[in-house]
């Protein structure tokens, strides 16, 4: 999965916007103003940082060398996923979907209901 594929996939989700709040070298994808995916552009390889349930995150880190704790985040539920060809595009999309859903679940009920109807 390259950067453009990642961008296209993220922007296909309801109410998603792309921002550059950390400067021109980091893409951030938000749903209803809350970040669900962060993608550094100056690393030399495609990688992204996504939210994940803490138990699932631990399981993924044990199972895949490409999944690392989100070193830049203070929270255990953020993970850095290095897109290095060891996992399928389908699995990468699942991680993006899970991160998106975790953020949507944290939104106010009315906002959540509106997004889920789309």
Secondary structure, 3 states (H helix, E strand, C coil): CCHHHHHHHHHCCCCEEEECCCCCCEEEEEECCEEEEEEECCCCCCEEEEECCHHHHHHHHHHCCCEEECCCCCCCCEEEEECCCCCCHHHHHHHHHHHHHHHHHCCCHHHHHHHHHC
